[in-house]
Amino acid sequence: MEDSFYDILAGHYDDLQLNGDTSLWGPYIHELISEFCSNDTPSVTDLGCGTGVITNYLASKGMKVTGVDLSPDMLAMASSGDETGTVSWICADITEYEGPSCDCFISTMDTVGHITGEDSLAKMFSKVSELLEPGGVFIMDTTTKHHFEVTLGDNVFYEDYDDFTLLWVNHYDKDNKINHAELTLFELCEDDLYERFDGELTARFYSSDEIESIAERAGLKKLAVYGELNREEPKDSDERIFFVFGK
């Protein structure tokens, strides 16, 4: 998806990404940080923070948080939800991030999958390792093979809300592990008219072995791997897998 289309989606992103259930993510990530990070009051950088659902939750728990995203409109949405007024917001490409060191990096909600070049992903991991304080952690998730092959596959989806409708035509290339989606958004404007926007989204499936290998080459060690928003071993039917890496 082009960056400009992320800006267009910003006002609807949480509904589309989380099906309206944003309440589980913040507490889950906070729990992992509290357990695995050696600093009791960690500084956290959220790479690909989107609309700031997790970023702002962590800030509300007293953590010093930085949110990084390439979309200005996503950051505008995120900052408007910052009730603490303490979060630092940075507009940047997370594969080129040059911010300050911190105790914890997080990258969630499919962010890693949208980095389709393995070299670019390895570069991000290396930068995380370089900027991570001793005893710090990197918490991230990936979408699973089941998600790409079964849930998305070669299917057509639509989401119909009072103020917008989204059409999604999907194709997953199993050989190249690349998912391609063509999206059309109809957004309600004045006088009951709709404005149409078209965009594309490309994502890549990374296996657990690939992610762990990239992390190891970057100098990070695996601390835990969990299924979808739980503390269990990943199942074949899970849509996401969560990783905790340490330095």
C-alpha positions in Angstrom: 0.0 0.0 0.0 1.4 3.4 -0.8 2.1 5.7 2.1 -0.6 8.1 0.9 -3.2 5.4 1.1 -2.2 4.8 4.8 -3.1 8.4 5.3 -6.5 7.9 3.8 -7.1 4.8 5.9 -6.0 6.5 9.1 -9.4 7.3 10.4 -10.7 3.8 9.9 -7.6 1.8 10.5 -8.4 0.5 14.0 -11.8 -0.9 12.9 -10.2 -2.7 9.9 -7.1 -3.9 11.7 -8.6 -5.1 15.0 -12.3 -5.6 14.2 -13.0 -3.0 16.8 -11.4 -4.9 19.7 -8.5 -2.8 20.8 -8.7 -3.6 24.4 -6.5 -6.7 24.5 -3.4 -5.5 22.7 -2.1 -2.9 25.1 -2.4 -5.0 28.3 -0.8 -8.0 26.5 2.3 -6.1 25.3 2.5 -4.3 28.7 2.6 -7.7 30.4 5.4 -9.0 28.2 7.4 -5.9 28.7 7.0 -6.1 32.5 8.0 -9.7 32.6 11.0 -9.7 30.2 12.5 -6.3 30.3 15.1 -5.9 33.1 14.3 -2.2 33.7 11.3 -1.6 36.0 10.6 1.8 34.3 11.5 1.1 30.7 11.7 3.5 27.8 9.8 2.0 24.8 9.9 2.7 21.1 7.0 1.6 19.0 8.1 1.0 15.4 5.2 1.3 13.0 2.9 2.7 15.8 0.0 3.4 13.4 -2.9 5.1 15.3 -1.1 4.6 18.6 -3.4 2.1 20.3 -0.5 0.3 22.1 1.7 3.4 22.2 -0.8 5.4 24.2 -1.7 2.5 26.4 1.9 2.1 27.5 2.2 5.8 28.1 -0.9 5.6 30.3 1.0 3.1 32.4 3.8 5.5 33.1 6.3 4.4 30.5 8.4 6.8 28.5 7.2 6.0 24.9 8.2 7.1 21.4 5.9 6.3 18.5 7.4 6.0 15.0 5.5 5.8 11.7 5.9 6.8 8.1 2.3 8.1 7.8 1.7 11.7 9.0 -2.1 11.1 9.2 -1.6 7.9 11.3 0.7 10.0 13.7 -1.9 12.7 13.8 -4.5 10.2 14.9 -2.1 8.7 17.4 -1.1 12.0 19.0 -4.8 13.0 19.3 -5.3 9.9 21.5 -2.3 10.7 23.8 -4.1 11.7 27.0 -0.8 11.8 28.9 0.8 14.4 26.5 4.1 12.6 27.1 4.6 10.5 23.9 7.2 11.6 21.4 6.0 11.1 17.8 8.5 10.7 15.0 7.6 10.5 11.3 10.2 8.1 9.8 10.8 4.9 7.9 11.4 2.3 10.5 14.0 0.5 8.4 16.0 3.7 8.5 15.4 4.6 12.1 18.1 6.6 13.8 16.5 7.5 17.1 17.8 7.3 20.6 18.5 4.0 22.5 15.8 2.5 24.7 15.0 -0.4 26.9 12.3 -1.9 24.7 11.3 -1.9 21.0 8.0 -3.1 19.9 6.7 -3.7 16.3 3.2 -5.1 16.1 -0.1 -5.4 14.1 1.5 -6.9 11.0 4.2 -4.2 10.7 7.0 -6.6 10.0 5.1 -8.3 7.2 4.9 -5.1 5.3 8.6 -4.9 5.1 8.8 -7.3 2.1 12.5 -7.1 1.5 14.5 -9.4 3.8 17.5 -7.2 3.6 15.4 -4.2 4.8 14.0 -6.3 7.6 17.5 -7.4 8.6 18.6 -3.8 8.6 15.8 -2.9 11.0 16.7 -5.8 13.3 20.3 -4.7 13.3 19.3 -1.1 14.2 17.1 -2.4 17.0 20.0 -4.5 18.3 22.3 -1.5 18.1 20.0 0.9 20.0 18.7 -1.6 22.5 20.0 -1.1 26.1 21.5 -4.1 27.8 18.7 -6.2 29.4 16.3 -4.7 26.9 13.8 -6.6 24.7 12.3 -6.5 21.3 8.7 -7.6 21.1 7.1 -8.2 17.7 4.4 -10.2 15.9 4.1 -11.8 12.5 1.1 -13.0 10.6 1.1 -16.7 10.0 1.1 -19.1 7.0 -2.5 -19.9 8.0 -3.5 -16.3 7.8 -2.0 -15.8 4.3 -3.0 -19.1 2.8 -6.4 -19.8 4.4 -7.8 -16.6 5.8 -6.7 -14.3 3.0 -5.9 -16.6 0.1 -7.5 -15.7 -3.2 -10.6 -14.2 -1.5 -12.7 -11.1 -1.7 -13.7 -9.2 1.4 -15.8 -6.2 2.2 -16.4 -4.1 5.3 -19.5 -1.9 5.4 -19.8 0.8 8.1 -22.0 3.9 8.4 -19.3 6.2 7.1 -17.3 4.1 4.8 -17.2 0.9 2.8 -14.0 -1.0 2.0 -13.6 -3.6 -0.8 -10.6 -6.0 -0.7 -9.5 -8.3 -3.5 -6.7 -10.6 -2.3 -4.2 -12.8 -3.9 -1.5 -14.8 -2.1 1.5 -16.2 -4.1 2.6 -19.3 -2.2 5.8 -19.7 -4.2 7.1 -16.2 -3.5 5.3 -15.8 -0.1 3.9 -12.4 -1.2 0.4 -11.3 -0.5 -1.1 -8.6 -2.8 -4.4 -6.9 -2.1 -6.2 -4.3 -4.2 -8.4 -2.0 -2.0 -11.2 0.4 -2.9 -12.5 2.7 -0.1 -15.8 4.6 -0.4 -15.8 7.4 2.2 -19.0 9.3 3.1 -18.8 13.0 2.4 -21.3 15.9 2.5 -24.7 15.6 0.9 -24.7 11.8 1.3 -22.0 11.5 -1.5 -19.1 9.1 -1.4 -15.5 9.7 -2.4 -13.6 6.8 -3.9 -10.0 6.0 -3.1 -8.0 3.1 -4.6 -4.8 1.6 -3.2 -2.7 -1.5 -2.9 -1.2 -3.5 0.0 1.7 -5.9 -0.3 2.9 -8.1 2.6 5.2 -11.0 3.0 5.0 -14.2 5.0 8.1 -14.8 7.2 8.3 -18.2 8.9 9.4 -18.4 12.5 12.7 -19.9 11.4 13.3 -16.9 9.1 12.5 -14.4 11.9 14.6 -16.1 14.4 17.5 -16.4 12.0 17.4 -12.7 11.2 17.2 -11.9 14.9 20.2 -14.1 15.7 22.3 -12.5 12.9 21.5 -9.1 14.4 22.8 -10.3 17.8 19.4 -10.9 19.5 18.5 -14.0 21.4 15.0 -15.6 21.5 13.4 -15.4 24.9 9.8 -16.5 24.1 7.4 -17.4 21.3 3.7 -17.3 21.8 0.5 -17.8 20.0 -2.1 -15.2 19.3 -2.4 -12.8 22.3 -1.8 -15.7 24.7 1.1 -17.5 26.5 0.7 -20.8 24.7 2.8 -22.5 22.0 1.7 -21.3 18.6 -1.0 -23.4 16.9 -1.3 -24.1 13.2 -4.7 -22.2 13.3 -3.3 -19.0 14.9 -3.4 -15.9 12.8 -0.4 -14.3 14.6 2.7 -15.3 16.4 4.4 -13.1 19.0 8.2 -13.1 19.6 10.2 -11.8 22.5 13.9 -11.2 21.7 16.6 -10.0 24.2 20.0 -8.5 24.0 
